[in-house]
Amino acid sequence: MTVTTLLLVLMLGTVTLLVGAGVLALLIQRPAWCAPFAGALAAMMLMATITGLLVAITHN
């Protein structure tokens, strides 16, 4: 793996964690917004999972 790929994966993971923490903080403050943000959070986690799988596959 090249350094560029590792930096891209690290950046994507960091952004995913930051967005997840922001969504969690927002849902704690405004529980009525749970329905729309639950879908967004699920989509974000799906993207993170797919990225992790791609990294695992290309690493071998």
N, CA, C and O atoms as a Maestro MAE file, in Angstrom:
{
 s_m_m2io_version
 :::
 2.0.0
}

f_m_ct {
 s_m_title
 :::
 protein
 m_atom[240] {
  # First column is atom index #
  i_m_mmod_type
  r_m_x_coord
  r_m_y_coord
  r_m_z_coord
  i_m_residue_number
  s_m_chain_name
  s_m_pdb_residue_name
  s_m_pdb_atom_name
  i_m_atomic_number
  :::
  1 25 0.824 -1.183 0.000 1 A "MET " " N  " 7
  2 3 0.000 0.000 0.000 1 A "MET " " CA " 6
  3 2 0.864 1.241 0.000 1 A "MET " " C  " 6
  4 15 1.896 1.302 0.669 1 A "MET " " O  " 8
  5 25 0.440 2.202 -0.740 2 A "THR " " N  " 7
  6 3 1.212 3.431 -0.783 2 A "THR " " CA " 6
  7 2 0.799 4.357 0.366 2 A "THR " " C  " 6
  8 15 -0.241 4.174 0.999 2 A "THR " " O  " 8
  9 25 1.630 5.330 0.604 3 A "VAL " " N  " 7
  10 3 1.363 6.292 1.675 3 A "VAL " " CA " 6
  11 2 0.100 7.095 1.367 3 A "VAL " " C  " 6
  12 15 -0.659 7.431 2.276 3 A "VAL " " O  " 8
  13 25 -0.126 7.403 0.089 4 A "THR " " N  " 7
  14 3 -1.315 8.162 -0.299 4 A "THR " " CA " 6
  15 2 -2.591 7.401 0.040 4 A "THR " " C  " 6
  16 15 -3.557 7.989 0.526 4 A "THR " " O  " 8
  17 25 -2.597 6.107 -0.212 5 A "THR " " N  " 7
  18 3 -3.759 5.289 0.104 5 A "THR " " CA " 6
  19 2 -3.995 5.230 1.600 5 A "THR " " C  " 6
  20 15 -5.136 5.320 2.056 5 A "THR " " O  " 8
  21 25 -2.945 5.083 2.354 6 A "LEU " " N  " 7
  22 3 -3.086 5.040 3.805 6 A "LEU " " CA " 6
  23 2 -3.597 6.370 4.352 6 A "LEU " " C  " 6
  24 15 -4.432 6.389 5.257 6 A "LEU " " O  " 8
  25 25 -3.104 7.474 3.810 7 A "LEU " " N  " 7
  26 3 -3.582 8.783 4.247 7 A "LEU " " CA " 6
  27 2 -5.048 8.985 3.892 7 A "LEU " " C  " 6
  28 15 -5.801 9.563 4.676 7 A "LEU " " O  " 8
  29 25 -5.459 8.516 2.725 8 A "LEU " " N  " 7
  30 3 -6.856 8.624 2.314 8 A "LEU " " CA " 6
  31 2 -7.760 7.822 3.243 8 A "LEU " " C  " 6
  32 15 -8.825 8.296 3.638 8 A "LEU " " O  " 8
  33 25 -7.343 6.622 3.590 9 A "VAL " " N  " 7
  34 3 -8.127 5.778 4.496 9 A "VAL " " CA " 6
  35 2 -8.181 6.406 5.882 9 A "VAL " " C  " 6
  36 15 -9.232 6.400 6.522 9 A "VAL " " O  " 8
  37 25 -7.072 6.943 6.349 10 A "LEU " " N  " 7
  38 3 -7.046 7.607 7.651 10 A "LEU " " CA " 6
  39 2 -7.950 8.837 7.666 10 A "LEU " " C  " 6
  40 15 -8.671 9.070 8.636 10 A "LEU " " O  " 8
  41 25 -7.912 9.613 6.600 11 A "MET " " N  " 7
  42 3 -8.767 10.789 6.520 11 A "MET " " CA " 6
  43 2 -10.244 10.400 6.484 11 A "MET " " C  " 6
  44 15 -11.068 11.027 7.149 11 A "MET " " O  " 8
  45 25 -10.578 9.369 5.710 12 A "LEU " " N  " 7
  46 3 -11.965 8.923 5.633 12 A "LEU " " CA " 6
  47 2 -12.448 8.400 6.982 12 A "LEU " " C  " 6
  48 15 -13.575 8.677 7.392 12 A "LEU " " O  " 8
  49 25 -11.602 7.651 7.664 13 A "GLY " " N  " 7
  50 3 -11.972 7.155 8.988 13 A "GLY " " CA " 6
  51 2 -12.158 8.276 9.992 13 A "GLY " " C  " 6
  52 15 -13.081 8.235 10.806 13 A "GLY " " O  " 8
  53 25 -11.292 9.276 9.944 14 A "THR " " N  " 7
  54 3 -11.400 10.413 10.861 14 A "THR " " CA " 6
  55 2 -12.668 11.213 10.595 14 A "THR " " C  " 6
  56 15 -13.370 11.595 11.531 14 A "THR " " O  " 8
  57 25 -12.963 11.466 9.330 15 A "VAL " " N  " 7
  58 3 -14.175 12.204 8.985 15 A "VAL " " CA " 6
  59 2 -15.414 11.412 9.407 15 A "VAL " " C  " 6
  60 15 -16.378 11.989 9.910 15 A "VAL " " O  " 8
  61 25 -15.389 10.108 9.206 16 A "THR " " N  " 7
  62 3 -16.525 9.272 9.600 16 A "THR " " CA " 6
  63 2 -16.757 9.341 11.101 16 A "THR " " C  " 6
  64 15 -17.897 9.475 11.546 16 A "THR " " O  " 8
  65 25 -15.692 9.251 11.883 17 A "LEU " " N  " 7
  66 3 -15.833 9.328 13.333 17 A "LEU " " CA " 6
  67 2 -16.316 10.703 13.788 17 A "LEU " " C  " 6
  68 15 -17.146 10.800 14.692 17 A "LEU " " O  " 8
  69 25 -15.801 11.766 13.168 18 A "LEU " " N  " 7
  70 3 -16.238 13.112 13.536 18 A "LEU " " CA " 6
  71 2 -17.709 13.349 13.206 18 A "LEU " " C  " 6
  72 15 -18.446 13.925 14.006 18 A "LEU " " O  " 8
  73 25 -18.127 12.907 12.035 19 A "VAL " " N  " 7
  74 3 -19.536 13.068 11.659 19 A "VAL " " CA " 6
  75 2 -20.422 12.227 12.572 19 A "VAL " " C  " 6
  76 15 -21.488 12.677 12.994 19 A "VAL " " O  " 8
  77 25 -19.985 11.014 12.876 20 A "GLY " " N  " 7
  78 3 -20.757 10.163 13.786 20 A "GLY " " CA " 6
  79 2 -20.896 10.784 15.166 20 A "GLY " " C  " 6
  80 15 -21.973 10.737 15.760 20 A "GLY " " O  " 8
  81 25 -19.832 11.359 15.676 21 A "ALA " " N  " 7
  82 3 -19.890 12.017 16.988 21 A "ALA " " CA " 6
  83 2 -20.793 13.246 16.940 21 A "ALA " " C  " 6
  84 15 -21.535 13.506 17.887 21 A "ALA " " O  " 8
  85 25 -20.737 13.994 15.857 22 A "GLY " " N  " 7
  86 3 -21.616 15.157 15.705 22 A "GLY " " CA " 6
  87 2 -23.081 14.773 15.635 22 A "GLY " " C  " 6
  88 15 -23.932 15.423 16.242 22 A "GLY " " O  " 8
  89 25 -23.373 13.709 14.888 23 A "VAL " " N  " 7
  90 3 -24.754 13.239 14.796 23 A "VAL " " CA " 6
  91 2 -25.237 12.743 16.154 23 A "VAL " " C  " 6
  92 15 -26.374 13.008 16.544 23 A "VAL " " O  " 8
  93 25 -24.392 12.035 16.865 24 A "LEU " " N  " 7
  94 3 -24.779 11.555 18.191 24 A "LEU " " CA " 6
  95 2 -25.067 12.719 19.134 24 A "LEU " " C  " 6
  96 15 -26.052 12.685 19.872 24 A "LEU " " O  " 8
  97 25 -24.228 13.737 19.118 25 A "ALA " " N  " 7
  98 3 -24.455 14.909 19.975 25 A "ALA " " CA " 6
  99 2 -25.748 15.617 19.592 25 A "ALA " " C  " 6
  100 15 -26.484 16.077 20.465 25 A "ALA " " O  " 8
  101 25 -26.029 15.709 18.297 26 A "LEU " " N  " 7
  102 3 -27.261 16.354 17.850 26 A "LEU " " CA " 6
  103 2 -28.484 15.553 18.264 26 A "LEU " " C  " 6
  104 15 -29.497 16.128 18.663 26 A "LEU " " O  " 8
  105 25 -28.401 14.241 18.175 27 A "LEU " " N  " 7
  106 3 -29.545 13.409 18.557 27 A "LEU " " CA " 6
  107 2 -29.790 13.445 20.057 27 A "LEU " " C  " 6
  108 15 -30.930 13.304 20.500 27 A "LEU " " O  " 8
  109 25 -28.750 13.630 20.835 28 A "ILE " " N  " 7
  110 3 -28.941 13.746 22.280 28 A "ILE " " CA " 6
  111 2 -29.672 15.049 22.603 28 A "ILE " " C  " 6
  112 15 -30.506 15.086 23.507 28 A "ILE " " O  " 8
  113 25 -29.360 16.117 21.865 29 A "GLN " " N  " 7
  114 3 -29.999 17.411 22.109 29 A "GLN " " CA " 6
  115 2 -31.409 17.484 21.526 29 A "GLN " " C  " 6
  116 15 -32.299 18.083 22.129 29 A "GLN " " O  " 8
  117 25 -31.615 16.880 20.365 30 A "ARG " " N  " 7
  118 3 -32.913 16.956 19.685 30 A "ARG " " CA " 6
  119 2 -33.406 15.548 19.338 30 A "ARG " " C  " 6
  120 15 -33.215 15.096 18.209 30 A "ARG " " O  " 8
  121 25 -34.030 14.855 20.277 31 A "PRO " " N  " 7
  122 3 -34.485 13.472 20.013 31 A "PRO " " CA " 6
  123 2 -35.533 13.372 18.904 31 A "PRO " " C  " 6
  124 15 -35.696 12.302 18.319 31 A "PRO " " O  " 8
  125 25 -36.244 14.456 18.602 32 A "ALA " " N  " 7
  126 3 -37.269 14.396 17.551 32 A "ALA " " CA " 6
  127 2 -36.657 14.223 16.166 32 A "ALA " " C  " 6
  128 15 -37.355 13.822 15.234 32 A "ALA " " O  " 8
  129 25 -35.387 14.512 16.013 33 A "TRP " " N  " 7
  130 3 -34.731 14.393 14.715 33 A "TRP " " CA " 6
  131 2 -34.155 13.000 14.475 33 A "TRP " " C  " 6
  132 15 -33.409 12.805 13.515 33 A "TRP " " O  " 8
  133 25 -34.480 12.042 15.312 34 A "CYS " " N  " 7
  134 3 -33.881 10.711 15.215 34 A "CYS " " CA " 6
  135 2 -34.163 10.021 13.881 34 A "CYS " " C  " 6
  136 15 -33.280 9.371 13.322 34 A "CYS " " O  " 8
  137 25 -35.381 10.157 13.371 35 A "ALA " " N  " 7
  138 3 -35.739 9.434 12.150 35 A "ALA " " CA " 6
  139 2 -34.874 9.840 10.960 35 A "ALA " " C  " 6
  140 15 -34.295 8.955 10.330 35 A "ALA " " O  " 8
  141 25 -34.751 11.122 10.613 36 A "PRO " " N  " 7
  142 3 -33.932 11.446 9.448 36 A "PRO " " CA " 6
  143 2 -32.445 11.176 9.657 36 A "PRO " " C  " 6
  144 15 -31.750 10.766 8.727 36 A "PRO " " O  " 8
  145 25 -31.962 11.403 10.862 37 A "PHE " " N  " 7
  146 3 -30.533 11.219 11.094 37 A "PHE " " CA " 6
  147 2 -30.143 9.757 11.243 37 A "PHE " " C  " 6
  148 15 -28.984 9.406 11.023 37 A "PHE " " O  " 8
  149 25 -31.082 8.903 11.610 38 A "ALA " " N  " 7
  150 3 -30.765 7.478 11.702 38 A "ALA " " CA " 6
  151 2 -30.414 6.927 10.323 38 A "ALA " " C  " 6
  152 15 -29.496 6.118 10.190 38 A "ALA " " O  " 8
  153 25 -31.140 7.363 9.306 39 A "GLY " " N  " 7
  154 3 -30.836 6.930 7.943 39 A "GLY " " CA " 6
  155 2 -29.483 7.450 7.469 39 A "GLY " " C  " 6
  156 15 -28.724 6.727 6.824 39 A "GLY " " O  " 8
  157 25 -29.190 8.698 7.789 40 A "ALA " " N  " 7
  158 3 -27.905 9.276 7.393 40 A "ALA " " CA " 6
  159 2 -26.751 8.565 8.095 40 A "ALA " " C  " 6
  160 15 -25.716 8.299 7.486 40 A "ALA " " O  " 8
  161 25 -26.933 8.263 9.365 41 A "LEU " " N  " 7
  162 3 -25.885 7.568 10.115 41 A "LEU " " CA " 6
  163 2 -25.677 6.152 9.583 41 A "LEU " " C  " 6
  164 15 -24.544 5.678 9.491 41 A "LEU " " O  " 8
  165 25 -26.769 5.483 9.236 42 A "ALA " " N  " 7
  166 3 -26.651 4.134 8.663 42 A "ALA " " CA " 6
  167 2 -25.912 4.167 7.327 42 A "ALA " " C  " 6
  168 15 -25.087 3.295 7.053 42 A "ALA " " O  " 8
  169 25 -26.199 5.161 6.500 43 A "ALA " " N  " 7
  170 3 -25.508 5.284 5.213 43 A "ALA " " CA " 6
  171 2 -24.025 5.560 5.408 43 A "ALA " " C  " 6
  172 15 -23.192 5.032 4.672 43 A "ALA " " O  " 8
  173 25 -23.694 6.380 6.392 44 A "MET " " N  " 7
  174 3 -22.296 6.690 6.661 44 A "MET " " CA " 6
  175 2 -21.544 5.441 7.143 44 A "MET " " C  " 6
  176 15 -20.417 5.187 6.718 44 A "MET " " O  " 8
  177 25 -22.168 4.678 8.017 45 A "MET " " N  " 7
  178 3 -21.521 3.459 8.505 45 A "MET " " CA " 6
  179 2 -21.363 2.434 7.385 45 A "MET " " C  " 6
  180 15 -20.377 1.698 7.349 45 A "MET " " O  " 8
  181 25 -22.330 2.385 6.473 46 A "LEU " " N  " 7
  182 3 -22.215 1.484 5.324 46 A "LEU " " CA " 6
  183 2 -21.032 1.878 4.450 46 A "LEU " " C  " 6
  184 15 -20.297 1.012 3.975 46 A "LEU " " O  " 8
  185 25 -20.843 3.176 4.235 47 A "MET " " N  " 7
  186 3 -19.695 3.637 3.450 47 A "MET " " CA " 6
  187 2 -18.384 3.291 4.143 47 A "MET " " C  " 6
  188 15 -17.418 2.901 3.487 47 A "MET " " O  " 8
  189 25 -18.346 3.429 5.454 48 A "ALA " " N  " 7
  190 3 -17.127 3.095 6.193 48 A "ALA " " CA " 6
  191 2 -16.842 1.599 6.116 48 A "ALA " " C  " 6
  192 15 -15.686 1.193 5.997 48 A "ALA " " O  " 8
  193 25 -17.879 0.788 6.182 49 A "THR " " N  " 7
  194 3 -17.701 -0.669 6.081 49 A "THR " " CA " 6
  195 2 -17.199 -1.067 4.701 49 A "THR " " C  " 6
  196 15 -16.295 -1.894 4.581 49 A "THR " " O  " 8
  197 25 -17.777 -0.487 3.670 50 A "ILE " " N  " 7
  198 3 -17.343 -0.800 2.299 50 A "ILE " " CA " 6
  199 2 -15.898 -0.367 2.087 50 A "ILE " " C  " 6
  200 15 -15.126 -1.080 1.446 50 A "ILE " " O  " 8
  201 25 -15.529 0.787 2.616 51 A "THR " " N  " 7
  202 3 -14.144 1.249 2.492 51 A "THR " " CA " 6
  203 2 -13.197 0.299 3.209 51 A "THR " " C  " 6
  204 15 -12.128 -0.025 2.691 51 A "THR " " O  " 8
  205 25 -13.584 -0.145 4.393 52 A "GLY " " N  " 7
  206 3 -12.752 -1.103 5.123 52 A "GLY " " CA " 6
  207 2 -12.598 -2.414 4.369 52 A "GLY " " C  " 6
  208 15 -11.514 -2.996 4.343 52 A "GLY " " O  " 8
  209 25 -13.674 -2.876 3.758 53 A "LEU " " N  " 7
  210 3 -13.588 -4.106 2.967 53 A "LEU " " CA " 6
  211 2 -12.683 -3.923 1.754 53 A "LEU " " C  " 6
  212 15 -11.887 -4.804 1.430 53 A "LEU " " O  " 8
  213 25 -12.805 -2.777 1.082 54 A "LEU " " N  " 7
  214 3 -11.940 -2.524 -0.068 54 A "LEU " " CA " 6
  215 2 -10.467 -2.481 0.322 54 A "LEU " " C  " 6
  216 15 -9.605 -2.994 -0.391 54 A "LEU " " O  " 8
  217 25 -10.199 -1.865 1.457 55 A "VAL " " N  " 7
  218 3 -8.812 -1.805 1.927 55 A "VAL " " CA " 6
  219 2 -8.319 -3.206 2.264 55 A "VAL " " C  " 6
  220 15 -7.190 -3.561 1.926 55 A "VAL " " O  " 8
  221 25 -9.142 -3.996 2.920 56 A "ALA " " N  " 7
  222 3 -8.743 -5.358 3.274 56 A "ALA " " CA " 6
  223 2 -8.498 -6.215 2.030 56 A "ALA " " C  " 6
  224 15 -7.559 -7.010 1.997 56 A "ALA " " O  " 8
  225 25 -9.332 -6.056 1.024 57 A "ILE " " N  " 7
  226 3 -9.185 -6.848 -0.197 57 A "ILE " " CA " 6
  227 2 -7.937 -6.429 -0.962 57 A "ILE " " C  " 6
  228 15 -7.176 -7.281 -1.420 57 A "ILE " " O  " 8
  229 25 -7.725 -5.136 -1.103 58 A "THR " " N  " 7
  230 3 -6.583 -4.676 -1.898 58 A "THR " " CA " 6
  231 2 -5.265 -4.847 -1.146 58 A "THR " " C  " 6
  232 15 -4.199 -4.826 -1.762 58 A "THR " " O  " 8
  233 25 -5.323 -5.013 0.165 59 A "HIS " " N  " 7
  234 3 -4.101 -5.188 0.943 59 A "HIS " " CA " 6
  235 2 -3.460 -6.554 0.691 59 A "HIS " " C  " 6
  236 15 -2.240 -6.690 0.773 59 A "HIS " " O  " 8
  237 25 -4.263 -7.547 0.391 60 A "ASN " " N  " 7
  238 3 -3.725 -8.907 0.170 60 A "ASN " " CA " 6
  239 2 -3.141 -9.059 -1.179 60 A "ASN " " C  " 6
  240 15 -2.649 -10.134 -1.521 60 A "ASN " " O  " 8
  :::
 }
 m_bond[239] {
  # First column is bond index #
  i_m_from
  i_m_to
  i_m_order
  :::
  1 1 2 1
  2 2 3 1
  3 3 4 2
  4 3 5 1
  5 5 6 1
  6 6 7 1
  7 7 8 2
  8 7 9 1
  9 9 10 1
  10 10 11 1
  11 11 12 2
  12 11 13 1
  13 13 14 1
  14 14 15 1
  15 15 16 2
  16 15 17 1
  17 17 18 1
  18 18 19 1
  19 19 20 2
  20 19 21 1
  21 21 22 1
  22 22 23 1
  23 23 24 2
  24 23 25 1
  25 25 26 1
  26 26 27 1
  27 27 28 2
  28 27 29 1
  29 29 30 1
  30 30 31 1
  31 31 32 2
  32 31 33 1
  33 33 34 1
  34 34 35 1
  35 35 36 2
  36 35 37 1
  37 37 38 1
  38 38 39 1
  39 39 40 2
  40 39 41 1
  41 41 42 1
  42 42 43 1
  43 43 44 2
  44 43 45 1
  45 45 46 1
  46 46 47 1
  47 47 48 2
  48 47 49 1
  49 49 50 1
  50 50 51 1
  51 51 52 2
  52 51 53 1
  53 53 54 1
  54 54 55 1
  55 55 56 2
  56 55 57 1
  57 57 58 1
  58 58 59 1
  59 59 60 2
  60 59 61 1
  61 61 62 1
  62 62 63 1
  63 63 64 2
  64 63 65 1
  65 65 66 1
  66 66 67 1
  67 67 68 2
  68 67 69 1
  69 69 70 1
  70 70 71 1
  71 71 72 2
  72 71 73 1
  73 73 74 1
  74 74 75 1
  75 75 76 2
  76 75 77 1
  77 77 78 1
  78 78 79 1
  79 79 80 2
  80 79 81 1
  81 81 82 1
  82 82 83 1
  83 83 84 2
  84 83 85 1
  85 85 86 1
  86 86 87 1
  87 87 88 2
  88 87 89 1
  89 89 90 1
  90 90 91 1
  91 91 92 2
  92 91 93 1
  93 93 94 1
  94 94 95 1
  95 95 96 2
  96 95 97 1
  97 97 98 1
  98 98 99 1
  99 99 100 2
  100 99 101 1
  101 101 102 1
  102 102 103 1
  103 103 104 2
  104 103 105 1
  105 105 106 1
  106 106 107 1
  107 107 108 2
  108 107 109 1
  109 109 110 1
  110 110 111 1
  111 111 112 2
  112 111 113 1
  113 113 114 1
  114 114 115 1
  115 115 116 2
  116 115 117 1
  117 117 118 1
  118 118 119 1
  119 119 120 2
  120 119 121 1
  121 121 122 1
  122 122 123 1
  123 123 124 2
  124 123 125 1
  125 125 126 1
  126 126 127 1
  127 127 128 2
  128 127 129 1
  129 129 130 1
  130 130 131 1
  131 131 132 2
  132 131 133 1
  133 133 134 1
  134 134 135 1
  135 135 136 2
  136 135 137 1
  137 137 138 1
  138 138 139 1
  139 139 140 2
  140 139 141 1
  141 141 142 1
  142 142 143 1
  143 143 144 2
  144 143 145 1
  145 145 146 1
  146 146 147 1
  147 147 148 2
  148 147 149 1
  149 149 150 1
  150 150 151 1
  151 151 152 2
  152 151 153 1
  153 153 154 1
  154 154 155 1
  155 155 156 2
  156 155 157 1
  157 157 158 1
  158 158 159 1
  159 159 160 2
  160 159 161 1
  161 161 162 1
  162 162 163 1
  163 163 164 2
  164 163 165 1
  165 165 166 1
  166 166 167 1
  167 167 168 2
  168 167 169 1
  169 169 170 1
  170 170 171 1
  171 171 172 2
  172 171 173 1
  173 173 174 1
  174 174 175 1
  175 175 176 2
  176 175 177 1
  177 177 178 1
  178 178 179 1
  179 179 180 2
  180 179 181 1
  181 181 182 1
  182 182 183 1
  183 183 184 2
  184 183 185 1
  185 185 186 1
  186 186 187 1
  187 187 188 2
  188 187 189 1
  189 189 190 1
  190 190 191 1
  191 191 192 2
  192 191 193 1
  193 193 194 1
  194 194 195 1
  195 195 196 2
  196 195 197 1
  197 197 198 1
  198 198 199 1
  199 199 200 2
  200 199 201 1
  201 201 202 1
  202 202 203 1
  203 203 204 2
  204 203 205 1
  205 205 206 1
  206 206 207 1
  207 207 208 2
  208 207 209 1
  209 209 210 1
  210 210 211 1
  211 211 212 2
  212 211 213 1
  213 213 214 1
  214 214 215 1
  215 215 216 2
  216 215 217 1
  217 217 218 1
  218 218 219 1
  219 219 220 2
  220 219 221 1
  221 221 222 1
  222 222 223 1
  223 223 224 2
  224 223 225 1
  225 225 226 1
  226 226 227 1
  227 227 228 2
  228 227 229 1
  229 229 230 1
  230 230 231 1
  231 231 232 2
  232 231 233 1
  233 233 234 1
  234 234 235 1
  235 235 236 2
  236 235 237 1
  237 237 238 1
  238 238 239 1
  239 239 240 2
  :::
 }
}
